Amino acid sequence: MAITKKQKIANVAELTELISNAKIIVVWEYLGLNANQQAKLRTNIRNSNGINKVFKNRLAKIAFTNSGKTEINDVLTGSSAFLFINNDEQTALKELYKVIKDNDKLNFKGGYINEVFYDAQKITEIAGLPAKDELLSLLLSALTGTIRNLAYSLDQVAKQKESI
């Protein structure tokens, strides 16, 4: 069933609003998932405060051009799905990364993070990085270990001075 001009205008308006509100926008190729996998991925993305939508590439090009984000138009070919994240938390991107990593038919096409365009390779690298809370945990662990070693060393020096 073909969509009407009125529906196309509404789709462009919806997509333009999603683009303007998102801090992270990722375009990815979605063919290769069965219905159960798609439903599970949509649920995981929704639970991670992300929005996953499929729009026609032609309408997406209009919306991205209207939003001043024309760099992405070159990757809008084939089957394209769009992940929108409205905050700095990348949990939804991590969920998508897990699925893409495990499925050879899926891949990132490109996207924007904080208004900067990245190609598919960079998006894949960024998605594979540990999350912010994981990095903070690693930093805290490293600092705690260093402080613990310093405290132990100072204690040993104090004990050595007491024995003199």
DRENTORKOL-3810 file (N, C-alpha, C; in nm, 4 decimals):
REM DRENTORKOL-3810
@n.u->0.0839; n.v->-0.1169; n.w->0.0000; ca.u->0.0000; ca.v->0.0000; ca.w->0.0000; c.u->0.0892; c.v->0.1243; c.w->0.0000
@n.u->0.0730; n.v->0.2067; n.w->-0.0980; ca.u->0.1523; ca.v->0.3292; ca.w->-0.1100; c.u->0.1064; c.v->0.4320; c.w->-0.0070
@n.u->0.2015; n.v->0.5082; n.w->0.0416; ca.u->0.1639; ca.v->0.6104; ca.w->0.1380; c.u->0.1302; c.v->0.7396; c.w->0.0641
@n.u->0.0384; n.v->0.8136; n.w->0.1212; ca.u->-0.0081; ca.v->0.9364; ca.w->0.0573; c.u->0.0912; c.v->1.0497; c.w->0.0806
@n.u->0.0734; n.v->1.1575; n.w->0.0052; ca.u->0.1599; ca.v->1.2740; ca.w->0.0204; c.u->0.1481; c.v->1.3300; c.w->0.1618
@n.u->0.0290; n.v->1.3263; n.w->0.2174; ca.u->0.0057; ca.v->1.3753; ca.w->0.3537; c.u->0.0847; c.v->1.2922; c.w->0.4549
@n.u->0.0861; n.v->1.1604; n.w->0.4351; ca.u->0.1622; ca.v->1.0721; ca.w->0.5239; c.u->0.3125; c.v->1.0959; c.w->0.5075
@n.u->0.3571; n.v->1.1193; n.w->0.3854; ca.u->0.4987; ca.v->1.1475; ca.w->0.3611; c.u->0.5403; c.v->1.2755; c.w->0.4323
@n.u->0.4586; n.v->1.3782; n.w->0.4244; ca.u->0.4877; ca.v->1.5051; ca.w->0.4917; c.u->0.4936; c.v->1.4829; c.w->0.6425
@n.u->0.4020; n.v->1.4019; n.w->0.6955; ca.u->0.4022; ca.v->1.3718; ca.w->0.8389; c.u->0.5273; c.v->1.2929; c.w->0.8781
@n.u->0.5684; n.v->1.1985; n.w->0.7933; ca.u->0.6905; ca.v->1.1209; ca.w->0.8200; c.u->0.8140; c.v->1.2105; c.w->0.8218
@n.u->0.8231; n.v->1.3018; n.w->0.7265; ca.u->0.9370; ca.v->1.3943; ca.w->0.7215; c.u->0.9366; c.v->1.4827; c.w->0.8457
@n.u->0.8199; n.v->1.5303; n.w->0.8866; ca.u->0.8103; ca.v->1.6146; ca.w->1.0067; c.u->0.8521; c.v->1.5365; c.w->1.1313
@n.u->0.8057; n.v->1.4112; n.w->1.1429; ca.u->0.8434; ca.v->1.3275; ca.w->1.2576; c.u->0.9939; c.v->1.3028; c.w->1.2597
@n.u->1.0484; n.v->1.2692; n.w->1.1450; ca.u->1.1914; ca.v->1.2413; ca.w->1.1362; c.u->1.2741; c.v->1.3670; c.w->1.1639
@n.u->1.2308; n.v->1.4803; n.w->1.1137; ca.u->1.3010; ca.v->1.6067; ca.w->1.1396; c.u->1.3026; c.v->1.6371; c.w->1.2888
@n.u->1.1922; n.v->1.6125; n.w->1.3565; ca.u->1.1868; ca.v->1.6343; ca.w->1.5023; c.u->1.2795; c.v->1.5376; c.w->1.5757
@n.u->1.2790; n.v->1.4100; n.w->1.5365; ca.u->1.3691; ca.v->1.3121; ca.w->1.5982; c.u->1.5150; c.v->1.3540; c.w->1.5795
@n.u->1.5487; n.v->1.4021; n.w->1.4613; ca.u->1.6860; ca.v->1.4452; ca.w->1.4313; c.u->1.7240; c.v->1.5635; c.w->1.5196
@n.u->1.6345; n.v->1.6598; n.w->1.5319; ca.u->1.6682; ca.v->1.7804; ca.w->1.6081; c.u->1.6796; c.v->1.7527; c.w->1.7580
@n.u->1.6110; n.v->1.6516; n.w->1.8095; ca.u->1.6154; ca.v->1.6207; ca.w->1.9532; c.u->1.7268; c.v->1.5245; c.w->1.9910
@n.u->1.7830; n.v->1.4540; n.w->1.8944; ca.u->1.8777; ca.v->1.3460; ca.w->1.9246; c.u->2.0197; c.v->1.3975; c.w->1.9434
@n.u->2.0876; n.v->1.3408; n.w->2.0426; ca.u->2.2306; ca.v->1.3668; ca.w->2.0599; c.u->2.3117; c.v->1.2654; c.w->1.9803
@n.u->2.2527; n.v->1.1473; n.w->1.9623; ca.u->2.3179; ca.v->1.0417; ca.w->1.8842; c.u->2.2178; c.v->0.9917; c.w->1.7801
@n.u->2.2622; n.v->0.9864; n.w->1.6552; ca.u->2.1817; ca.v->0.9327; ca.w->1.5453; c.u->2.2697; c.v->0.8319; c.w->1.4725
@n.u->2.2206; n.v->0.7093; n.w->1.4584; ca.u->2.2971; ca.v->0.6069; ca.w->1.3885; c.u->2.2084; c.v->0.5444; c.w->1.2810
@n.u->2.2631; n.v->0.5341; n.w->1.1611; ca.u->2.1941; ca.v->0.4661; ca.w->1.0517; c.u->2.2576; c.v->0.3290; c.w->1.0374
@n.u->2.1729; n.v->0.2271; n.w->1.0278; ca.u->2.2244; ca.v->0.0914; ca.w->1.0163; c.u->2.1387; c.v->0.0102; c.w->0.9211
@n.u->2.2000; n.v->-0.0925; n.w->0.8635; ca.u->2.1302; ca.v->-0.1812; ca.w->0.7705; c.u->2.0620; c.v->-0.2903; c.w->0.8510
@n.u->1.9311; n.v->-0.3047; n.w->0.8339; ca.u->1.8550; ca.v->-0.3938; ca.w->0.9201; c.u->1.8120; c.v->-0.5261; c.w->0.8569
@n.u->1.8337; n.v->-0.5458; n.w->0.7279; ca.u->1.7934; ca.v->-0.6732; ca.w->0.6676; c.u->1.8814; c.v->-0.7853; c.w->0.7213
@n.u->1.8207; n.v->-0.8973; n.w->0.7553; ca.u->1.8965; ca.v->-1.0091; ca.w->0.8089; c.u->1.8487; c.v->-1.0496; c.w->0.9472
@n.u->1.7534; n.v->-0.9764; n.w->1.0015; ca.u->1.6948; ca.v->-1.0122; ca.w->1.1308; c.u->1.5577; c.v->-1.0735; c.w->1.1076
@n.u->1.5295; n.v->-1.1817; n.w->1.1800; ca.u->1.3949; ca.v->-1.2362; ca.w->1.1704; c.u->1.3025; c.v->-1.1557; c.w->1.2620
@n.u->1.1742; n.v->-1.1845; n.w->1.2586; ca.u->1.0754; ca.v->-1.1056; ca.w->1.3333; c.u->1.1016; c.v->-1.1080; c.w->1.4838
@n.u->1.1375; n.v->-1.2244; n.w->1.5380; ca.u->1.1649; ca.v->-1.2336; ca.w->1.6821; c.u->1.2868; c.v->-1.1505; c.w->1.7214
@n.u->1.3919; n.v->-1.1555; n.w->1.6390; ca.u->1.5122; ca.v->-1.0775; ca.w->1.6673; c.u->1.4830; c.v->-0.9277; c.w->1.6600
@n.u->1.4030; n.v->-0.8875; n.w->1.5608; ca.u->1.3668; ca.v->-0.7464; ca.w->1.5475; c.u->1.2871; c.v->-0.6991; c.w->1.6684
@n.u->1.1915; n.v->-0.7796; n.w->1.7111; ca.u->1.1084; ca.v->-0.7426; ca.w->1.8262; c.u->1.1934; c.v->-0.7313; c.w->1.9527
@n.u->1.2844; n.v->-0.8263; n.w->1.9720; ca.u->1.3712; ca.v->-0.8237; ca.w->2.0902; c.u->1.4616; c.v->-0.7006; c.w->2.0873
@n.u->1.5181; n.v->-0.6709; n.w->1.9705; ca.u->1.6061; ca.v->-0.5547; ca.w->1.9575; c.u->1.5285; c.v->-0.4256; c.w->1.9842
@n.u->1.4099; n.v->-0.4131; n.w->1.9267; ca.u->1.3281; ca.v->-0.2932; ca.w->1.9499; c.u->1.2984; c.v->-0.2747; c.w->2.0985
@n.u->1.2659; n.v->-0.3850; n.w->2.1663; ca.u->1.2374; ca.v->-0.3789; ca.w->2.3103; c.u->1.3613; c.v->-0.3371; c.w->2.3879
@n.u->1.4759; n.v->-0.3965; n.w->2.3566; ca.u->1.5999; ca.v->-0.3618; ca.w->2.4267; c.u->1.6384; c.v->-0.2159; c.w->2.4039
@n.u->1.6207; n.v->-0.1683; n.w->2.2824; ca.u->1.6521; ca.v->-0.0286; ca.w->2.2521; c.u->1.5559; c.v->0.0640; c.w->2.3270
@n.u->1.4284; n.v->0.0313; n.w->2.3258; ca.u->1.3284; ca.v->0.1122; ca.w->2.3960; c.u->1.3578; c.v->0.1155; c.w->2.5461
@n.u->1.3946; n.v->-0.0004; n.w->2.6031; ca.u->1.4269; ca.v->-0.0082; ca.w->2.7456; c.u->1.5550; c.v->0.0682; c.w->2.7788
@n.u->1.6376; n.v->0.0945; n.w->2.6783; ca.u->1.7627; ca.v->0.1690; ca.w->2.6972; c.u->1.7463; c.v->0.3161; c.w->2.6596
@n.u->1.6215; n.v->0.3615; n.w->2.6502; ca.u->1.5898; ca.v->0.5017; ca.w->2.6179; c.u->1.6316; c.v->0.5429; c.w->2.4780
@n.u->1.6296; n.v->0.4485; n.w->2.3859; ca.u->1.6573; ca.v->0.4789; ca.w->2.2460; c.u->1.5300; c.v->0.4653; c.w->2.1633
@n.u->1.5346; n.v->0.5175; n.w->2.0427; ca.u->1.4219; ca.v->0.5071; ca.w->1.9500; c.u->1.4755; c.v->0.4486; c.w->1.8208
@n.u->1.4163; n.v->0.3387; n.w->1.7761; ca.u->1.4571; ca.v->0.2761; ca.w->1.6513; c.u->1.3417; c.v->0.2873; c.w->1.5526
@n.u->1.3671; n.v->0.3479; n.w->1.4374; ca.u->1.2624; ca.v->0.3685; ca.w->1.3377; c.u->1.3150; c.v->0.3334; c.w->1.1995
@n.u->1.2237; n.v->0.3002; n.w->1.1112; ca.u->1.2558; ca.v->0.2764; ca.w->0.9703; c.u->1.1765; c.v->0.3779; c.w->0.8880
@n.u->1.2482; n.v->0.4506; n.w->0.8041; ca.u->1.1873; ca.v->0.5472; ca.w->0.7133; c.u->1.2413; c.v->0.5221; c.w->0.5733
@n.u->1.1667; n.v->0.5650; n.w->0.4742; ca.u->1.2166; ca.v->0.5572; ca.w->0.3371; c.u->1.3378; c.v->0.6488; c.w->0.3238
@n.u->1.4392; n.v->0.6028; n.w->0.2510; ca.u->1.5618; ca.v->0.6806; ca.w->0.2340; c.u->1.5352; c.v->0.8179; c.w->0.1721
@n.u->1.4455; n.v->0.8229; n.w->0.0773; ca.u->1.4149; ca.v->0.9492; ca.w->0.0102; c.u->1.3590; c.v->1.0511; c.w->0.1100
@n.u->1.2701; n.v->1.0055; n.w->0.1976; ca.u->1.2138; ca.v->1.0950; ca.w->0.2997; c.u->1.3192; c.v->1.1318; c.w->0.4043
@n.u->1.4053; n.v->1.0367; n.w->0.4359; ca.u->1.5126; ca.v->1.0633; ca.w->0.5320; c.u->1.6087; c.v->1.1688; c.w->0.4774
@n.u->1.6400; n.v->1.1613; n.w->0.3497; ca.u->1.7294; ca.v->1.2615; ca.w->0.2892; c.u->1.6689; c.v->1.4012; c.w->0.2998
@n.u->1.5399; n.v->1.4108; n.w->0.2791; ca.u->1.4723; ca.v->1.5415; ca.w->0.2908; c.u->1.4828; c.v->1.5924; c.w->0.4346
@n.u->1.4544; n.v->1.5054; n.w->0.5314; ca.u->1.4581; ca.v->1.5460; ca.w->0.6725; c.u->1.5992; c.v->1.5837; c.w->0.7165
@n.u->1.6988; n.v->1.5056; n.w->0.6766; ca.u->1.8366; ca.v->1.5373; ca.w->0.7143; c.u->1.8828; c.v->1.6670; c.w->0.6474
@n.u->1.8435; n.v->1.6881; n.w->0.5233; ca.u->1.8785; ca.v->1.8124; ca.w->0.4544; c.u->1.8118; c.v->1.9313; c.w->0.5241
@n.u->1.6840; n.v->1.9168; n.w->0.5611; ca.u->1.6133; ca.v->2.0227; ca.w->0.6334; c.u->1.6798; c.v->2.0537; c.w->0.7671
@n.u->1.7459; n.v->1.9534; n.w->0.8261; ca.u->1.8119; ca.v->1.9701; ca.w->0.9561; c.u->1.9568; c.v->2.0140; c.w->0.9428
@n.u->2.0044; n.v->2.0308; n.w->0.8195; ca.u->2.1415; ca.v->2.0755; ca.w->0.7968; c.u->2.2450; c.v->1.9661; c.w->0.8143
@n.u->2.2015; n.v->1.8416; n.w->0.8079; ca.u->2.2926; ca.v->1.7276; ca.w->0.8254; c.u->2.2998; c.v->1.6502; c.w->0.6933
@n.u->2.3657; n.v->1.7088; n.w->0.5961; ca.u->2.3662; ca.v->1.6492; ca.w->0.4621; c.u->2.4746; c.v->1.5439; c.w->0.4426
@n.u->2.5735; n.v->1.5367; n.w->0.5328; ca.u->2.6818; ca.v->1.4382; ca.w->0.5158; c.u->2.6290; c.v->1.2951; c.w->0.5135
@n.u->2.5194; n.v->1.2727; n.w->0.5816; ca.u->2.4669; ca.v->1.1369; ca.w->0.5954; c.u->2.3935; c.v->1.0895; c.w->0.4699
@n.u->2.3569; n.v->1.1816; n.w->0.3823; ca.u->2.2774; ca.v->1.1447; ca.w->0.2648; c.u->2.3449; c.v->1.0394; c.w->0.1774
@n.u->2.4777; n.v->1.0374; n.w->0.1751; ca.u->2.5497; ca.v->0.9407; ca.w->0.0919; c.u->2.5333; c.v->0.7967; c.w->0.1392
@n.u->2.5048; n.v->0.7765; n.w->0.2685; ca.u->2.4917; ca.v->0.6390; ca.w->0.3199; c.u->2.3469; c.v->0.5905; c.w->0.3196
@n.u->2.2552; n.v->0.6760; n.w->0.2780; ca.u->2.1138; ca.v->0.6391; ca.w->0.2774; c.u->2.0791; c.v->0.5642; c.w->0.1493
@n.u->2.1249; n.v->0.4393; n.w->0.1447; ca.u->2.0947; ca.v->0.3491; ca.w->0.0330; c.u->2.0541; c.v->0.2150; c.w->0.0907
@n.u->1.9838; n.v->0.1367; n.w->0.0126; ca.u->1.9430; ca.v->0.0040; ca.w->0.0611; c.u->1.8451; c.v->0.0145; c.w->0.1772
@n.u->1.8478; n.v->-0.0854; n.w->0.2629; ca.u->1.7575; ca.v->-0.0858; ca.w->0.3785; c.u->1.8230; c.v->-0.0108; c.w->0.4938
@n.u->1.7567; n.v->0.0952; n.w->0.5385; ca.u->1.8134; ca.v->0.1790; ca.w->0.6444; c.u->1.7181; c.v->0.1880; c.w->0.7627
@n.u->1.7728; n.v->0.1647; n.w->0.8805; ca.u->1.7003; ca.v->0.1881; ca.w->1.0048; c.u->1.7754; c.v->0.2978; c.w->1.0784
@n.u->1.7050; n.v->0.3681; n.w->1.1646; ca.u->1.7624; ca.v->0.4832; ca.w->1.2334; c.u->1.7484; c.v->0.4656; c.w->1.3839
@n.u->1.8599; n.v->0.4813; n.w->1.4535; ca.u->1.8607; ca.v->0.4772; ca.w->1.5996; c.u->1.8803; c.v->0.6199; c.w->1.6484
@n.u->1.7886; n.v->0.6652; n.w->1.7344; ca.u->1.7956; ca.v->0.7988; ca.w->1.7920; c.u->1.8106; c.v->0.7860; c.w->1.9429
@n.u->1.9076; n.v->0.8584; n.w->1.9975; ca.u->1.9287; ca.v->0.8596; ca.w->2.1418; c.u->1.9298; c.v->1.0062; c.w->2.1841
@n.u->1.8435; n.v->1.0412; n.w->2.2792; ca.u->1.8259; ca.v->1.1814; ca.w->2.3165; c.u->1.9119; c.v->1.2258; c.w->2.4338
@n.u->1.9950; n.v->1.1362; n.w->2.4865; ca.u->2.0834; ca.v->1.1746; ca.w->2.5970; c.u->2.2241; c.v->1.1231; c.w->2.5673
@n.u->2.3152; n.v->1.1438; n.w->2.6600; ca.u->2.4538; ca.v->1.1024; ca.w->2.6379; c.u->2.4772; c.v->0.9550; c.w->2.6676
@n.u->2.3767; n.v->0.8888; n.w->2.7204; ca.u->2.3918; ca.v->0.7480; ca.w->2.7555; c.u->2.3890; c.v->0.6635; c.w->2.6279
@n.u->2.4858; n.v->0.5749; n.w->2.6146; ca.u->2.4984; ca.v->0.4976; ca.w->2.4910; c.u->2.4508; c.v->0.3532; c.w->2.5055
@n.u->2.3667; n.v->0.3259; n.w->2.6028; ca.u->2.3208; ca.v->0.1887; ca.w->2.6258; c.u->2.2477; c.v->0.1328; c.w->2.5040
@n.u->2.1634; n.v->0.2133; n.w->2.4426; ca.u->2.0900; ca.v->0.1670; ca.w->2.3238; c.u->2.1862; c.v->0.1362; c.w->2.2090
@n.u->2.2891; n.v->0.2172; n.w->2.1947; ca.u->2.3907; ca.v->0.1924; ca.w->2.0911; c.u->2.4641; c.v->0.0621; c.w->2.1203
@n.u->2.4908; n.v->0.0350; n.w->2.2463; ca.u->2.5572; ca.v->-0.0912; ca.w->2.2856; c.u->2.4680; c.v->-0.2106; c.w->2.2520
@n.u->2.3375; n.v->-0.1985; n.w->2.2759; ca.u->2.2440; ca.v->-0.3064; ca.w->2.2426; c.u->2.2469; c.v->-0.3350; c.w->2.0930
@n.u->2.2445; n.v->-0.2305; n.w->2.0135; ca.u->2.2494; ca.v->-0.2466; ca.w->1.8684; c.u->2.3836; c.v->-0.3052; c.w->1.8258
@n.u->2.4916; n.v->-0.2588; n.w->1.8868; ca.u->2.6260; ca.v->-0.3088; ca.w->1.8547; c.u->2.6355; c.v->-0.4595; c.w->1.8791
@n.u->2.5799; n.v->-0.5067; n.w->1.9910; ca.u->2.5833; ca.v->-0.6508; ca.w->2.0211; c.u->2.5164; c.v->-0.7311; c.w->1.9104
@n.u->2.4017; n.v->-0.6843; n.w->1.8640; ca.u->2.3273; ca.v->-0.7557; ca.w->1.7594; c.u->2.4039; c.v->-0.7513; c.w->1.6275
@n.u->2.4576; n.v->-0.6355; n.w->1.5921; ca.u->2.5307; ca.v->-0.6223; ca.w->1.4656; c.u->2.6580; c.v->-0.7061; c.w->1.4682
@n.u->2.7249; n.v->-0.7090; n.w->1.5824; ca.u->2.8492; ca.v->-0.7864; ca.w->1.5948; c.u->2.8239; c.v->-0.9359; c.w->1.5744
@n.u->2.7064; n.v->-0.9828; n.w->1.6168; ca.u->2.6742; ca.v->-1.1254; ca.w->1.6078; c.u->2.6069; c.v->-1.1653; c.w->1.4769
@n.u->2.5818; n.v->-1.0704; n.w->1.3865; ca.u->2.5116; ca.v->-1.1000; ca.w->1.2626; c.u->2.5883; c.v->-1.0391; c.w->1.1453
@n.u->2.6394; n.v->-1.1243; n.w->1.0576; ca.u->2.7217; ca.v->-1.0788; ca.w->0.9446; c.u->2.6455; c.v->-0.9924; c.w->0.8446
@n.u->2.5136; n.v->-1.0067; n.w->0.8382; ca.u->2.4357; ca.v->-0.9330; ca.w->0.7394; c.u->2.4086; c.v->-0.7887; c.w->0.7824
@n.u->2.4236; n.v->-0.7589; n.w->0.9102; ca.u->2.3936; ca.v->-0.6256; ca.w->0.9622; c.u->2.5209; c.v->-0.5423; c.w->0.9704
@n.u->2.5056; n.v->-0.4118; n.w->0.9522; ca.u->2.6204; ca.v->-0.3236; ca.w->0.9715; c.u->2.5752; c.v->-0.1804; c.w->0.9930
@n.u->2.6654; n.v->-0.1039; n.w->1.0534; ca.u->2.6426; ca.v->0.0391; ca.w->1.0676; c.u->2.6718; c.v->0.1048; c.w->0.9339
@n.u->2.6005; n.v->0.2146; n.w->0.9044; ca.u->2.6257; ca.v->0.2903; ca.w->0.7824; c.u->2.6928; c.v->0.4240; c.w->0.8118
@n.u->2.6631; n.v->0.4806; n.w->0.9270; ca.u->2.7184; ca.v->0.6093; ca.w->0.9658; c.u->2.6273; c.v->0.6742; c.w->1.0673
@n.u->2.6639; n.v->0.7931; n.w->1.1111; ca.u->2.5777; ca.v->0.8609; ca.w->1.2062; c.u->2.6410; c.v->0.9852; c.w->1.2654
@n.u->2.5671; n.v->1.0461; n.w->1.3553; ca.u->2.6099; ca.v->1.1676; ca.w->1.4235; c.u->2.6157; c.v->1.1418; c.w->1.5735
@n.u->2.7217; n.v->1.1895; n.w->1.6341; ca.u->2.7316; ca.v->1.1901; ca.w->1.7792; c.u->2.7671; c.v->1.3327; c.w->1.8180
@n.u->2.6780; n.v->1.3956; n.w->1.8926; ca.u->2.6946; ca.v->1.5360; ca.w->1.9319; c.u->2.7245; c.v->1.6255; c.w->1.8115
@n.u->2.6413; n.v->1.6098; n.w->1.7076; ca.u->2.6459; ca.v->1.6948; ca.w->1.5875; c.u->2.7654; c.v->1.6684; c.w->1.4952
@n.u->2.8501; n.v->1.5708; n.w->1.5264; ca.u->2.9659; ca.v->1.5395; ca.w->1.4422; c.u->2.9352; c.v->1.4114; c.w->1.3643
@n.u->2.9549; n.v->1.4150; n.w->1.2320; ca.u->2.9288; ca.v->1.2975; ca.w->1.1485; c.u->3.0456; c.v->1.1998; c.w->1.1556
@n.u->3.0134; n.v->1.0713; n.w->1.1693; ca.u->3.1133; ca.v->0.9643; ca.w->1.1691; c.u->3.0715; c.v->0.8593; c.w->1.0675
@n.u->3.1706; n.v->0.8028; n.w->0.9981; ca.u->3.1415; ca.v->0.6966; ca.w->0.9026; c.u->3.1171; c.v->0.5651; c.w->0.9771
@n.u->3.0853; n.v->0.4610; n.w->0.9025; ca.u->3.0499; ca.v->0.3315; ca.w->0.9617; c.u->3.1610; c.v->0.2756; c.w->1.0495
@n.u->3.2850; n.v->0.2874; n.w->1.0046; ca.u->3.3972; ca.v->0.2335; ca.w->1.0815; c.u->3.4095; c.v->0.3031; c.w->1.2169
@n.u->3.3997; n.v->0.4354; n.w->1.2183; ca.u->3.4110; ca.v->0.5111; ca.w->1.3438; c.u->3.2939; c.v->0.4811; c.w->1.4370
@n.u->3.1739; n.v->0.4699; n.w->1.3817; ca.u->3.0572; ca.v->0.4371; ca.w->1.4651; c.u->3.0771; c.v->0.3002; c.w->1.5290
@n.u->3.1283; n.v->0.2043; n.w->1.4523; ca.u->3.1543; ca.v->0.0701; ca.w->1.5053; c.u->3.2573; c.v->0.0765; c.w->1.6176
@n.u->3.3634; n.v->0.1540; n.w->1.5983; ca.u->3.4664; ca.v->0.1673; ca.w->1.7020; c.u->3.4095; c.v->0.2316; c.w->1.8285
@n.u->3.3314; n.v->0.3370; n.w->1.8114; ca.u->3.2725; ca.v->0.4068; ca.w->1.9266; c.u->3.1748; c.v->0.3157; c.w->1.9996
@n.u->3.0941; n.v->0.2422; n.w->1.9244; ca.u->2.9966; ca.v->0.1522; ca.w->1.9864; c.u->3.0658; c.v->0.0408; c.w->2.0647
@n.u->3.1852; n.v->0.0020; n.w->2.0213; ca.u->3.2583; ca.v->-0.1049; ca.w->2.0888; c.u->3.3323; c.v->-0.0605; c.w->2.2139
@n.u->3.3396; n.v->0.0705; n.w->2.2357; ca.u->3.4070; ca.v->0.1200; ca.w->2.3567; c.u->3.3237; c.v->0.0890; c.w->2.4808
@n.u->3.3898; n.v->0.0749; n.w->2.5947; ca.u->3.3128; ca.v->0.0547; ca.w->2.7183; c.u->3.2234; c.v->0.1759; c.w->2.7462
@n.u->3.1134; n.v->0.1522; n.w->2.8143; ca.u->3.0207; ca.v->0.2594; ca.w->2.8496; c.u->3.0847; c.v->0.3511; c.w->2.9534
@n.u->3.0276; n.v->0.4696; n.w->2.9682; ca.u->3.0815; ca.v->0.5699; ca.w->3.0602; c.u->3.0942; c.v->0.5157; c.w->3.2026
@n.u->2.9903; n.v->0.4477; n.w->3.2508; ca.u->2.9971; ca.v->0.3950; ca.w->3.3875; c.u->3.1015; c.v->0.2849; c.w->3.4013
@n.u->3.1227; n.v->0.2074; n.w->3.2949; ca.u->3.2283; ca.v->0.1057; ca.w->3.2973; c.u->3.3661; c.v->0.1710; c.w->3.3049
@n.u->3.3851; n.v->0.2778; n.w->3.2269; ca.u->3.5127; ca.v->0.3487; ca.w->3.2290; c.u->3.5384; c.v->0.4129; c.w->3.3651
@n.u->3.4336; n.v->0.4707; n.w->3.4236; ca.u->3.4475; ca.v->0.5298; ca.w->3.5568; c.u->3.4814; c.v->0.4230; c.w->3.6599
@n.u->3.4212; n.v->0.3067; n.w->3.6466; ca.u->3.4498; ca.v->0.1956; ca.w->3.7372; c.u->3.5955; c.v->0.1512; c.w->3.7242
@n.u->3.6444; n.v->0.1417; n.w->3.6004; ca.u->3.7844; ca.v->0.1050; ca.w->3.5782; c.u->3.8796; c.v->0.2098; c.w->3.6365
@n.u->3.8457; n.v->0.3367; n.w->3.6172; ca.u->3.9278; ca.v->0.4450; ca.w->3.6709; c.u->3.9292; c.v->0.4412; c.w->3.8235
@n.u->3.8122; n.v->0.4231; n.w->3.8824; ca.u->3.8026; ca.v->0.4159; ca.w->4.0279; c.u->3.8817; c.v->0.2972; c.w->4.0816
@n.u->3.8728; n.v->0.1850; n.w->4.0146; ca.u->3.9476; ca.v->0.0659; ca.w->4.0551; c.u->4.0976; c.v->0.0910; c.w->4.0485
@n.u->4.1433; n.v->0.1551; n.w->3.9426; ca.u->4.2858; ca.v->0.1844; ca.w->3.9281; c.u->4.3321; c.v->0.2818; c.w->4.0362
@n.u->4.2499; n.v->0.3855; n.w->4.0617; ca.u->4.2858; ca.v->0.4825; ca.w->4.1655; c.u->4.2860; c.v->0.4185; c.w->4.3035
@n.u->4.1880; n.v->0.3345; n.w->4.3313; ca.u->4.1805; ca.v->0.2674; ca.w->4.4599; c.u->4.3025; c.v->0.1789; c.w->4.4815
@n.u->4.3425; n.v->0.1073; n.w->4.3772; ca.u->4.4606; ca.v->0.0218; ca.w->4.3871; c.u->4.5860; c.v->0.1028; c.w->4.4140
@n.u->4.5992; n.v->0.2149; n.w->4.3460; ca.u->4.7154; ca.v->0.3009; ca.w->4.3649; c.u->4.7178; c.v->0.3594; c.w->4.5060
@n.u->4.6034; n.v->0.4048; n.w->4.5520; ca.u->4.5946; ca.v->0.4611; ca.w->4.6873; c.u->4.6230; c.v->0.3539; c.w->4.7917
@n.u->4.5691; n.v->0.2338; n.w->4.7676; ca.u->4.5933; ca.v->0.1227; ca.w->4.8612; c.u->4.7425; c.v->0.0907; c.w->4.8680
@n.u->4.8091; n.v->0.0865; n.w->4.7528; ca.u->4.9537; ca.v->0.0595; ca.w->4.7498; c.u->5.0325; c.v->0.1704; c.w->4.8195
@n.u->4.9913; n.v->0.2956; n.w->4.7995; ca.u->5.0576; ca.v->0.4075; ca.w->4.8653; c.u->5.0400; c.v->0.3976; c.w->5.0168
@n.u->4.9187; n.v->0.3682; n.w->5.0604; ca.u->4.8927; ca.v->0.3554; ca.w->5.2044; c.u->4.9757; c.v->0.2418; c.w->5.2642
@n.u->4.9831; n.v->0.1310; n.w->5.1928; ca.u->5.0623; ca.v->0.0166; ca.w->5.2409; c.u->5.2102; c.v->0.0557; c.w->5.2508
@n.u->5.2613; n.v->0.1242; n.w->5.1471; ca.u->5.4024; ca.v->0.1656; ca.w->5.1474; c.u->5.4307; c.v->0.2620; c.w->5.2619
@n.u->5.3437; n.v->0.3584; n.w->5.2829; ca.u->5.3618; ca.v->0.4533; ca.w->5.3924; c.u->5.3568; c.v->0.3832; c.w->5.5282
@n.u->5.2685; n.v->0.2852; n.w->5.5396; ca.u->5.2585; ca.v->0.2083; ca.w->5.6636; c.u->5.3876; c.v->0.1307; c.w->5.6878
@n.u->5.4418; n.v->0.0732; n.w->5.5833; ca.u->5.5675; ca.v->-0.0016; ca.w->5.5970; c.u->5.6823; c.v->0.0906; c.w->5.6365
@n.u->5.6868; n.v->0.2099; n.w->5.5778; ca.u->5.7906; ca.v->0.3079; ca.w->5.6133; c.u->5.7743; c.v->0.3487; c.w->5.7591
@n.u->5.6516; n.v->0.3702; n.w->5.8025; ca.u->5.6256; ca.v->0.4093; ca.w->5.9420; c.u->5.6696; c.v->0.2981; c.w->6.0371
@n.u->5.6378; n.v->0.1745; n.w->6.0043; ca.u->5.6771; ca.v->0.0597; ca.w->6.0878; c.u->5.8286; c.v->0.0474; c.w->6.0922
@n.u->5.8921; n.v->0.0703; n.w->5.9801; ca.u->6.0379; ca.v->0.0612; ca.w->5.9731; c.u->6.1022; c.v->0.1711; c.w->6.0601
@n.u->6.0453; n.v->0.2909; n.w->6.0581; ca.u->6.0986; ca.v->0.4023; ca.w->6.1381; c.u->6.0763; c.v->0.3757; c.w->6.2871
@n.u->5.9622; n.v->0.3104; n.w->6.3208; ca.u->5.9339; ca.v->0.2785; ca.w->6.4618; c.u->6.0336; c.v->0.1770; c.w->6.5157
@n.u->6.0748; n.v->0.0852; n.w->6.4309; ca.u->6.1662; ca.v->-0.0194; ca.w->6.4772; c.u->6.3099; c.v->0.0306; c.w->6.4929
@n.u->6.3392; n.v->0.1470; n.w->6.4421; ca.u->6.4746; ca.v->0.2006; ca.w->6.4528; c.u->6.4979; c.v->0.2627; c.w->6.5877
END
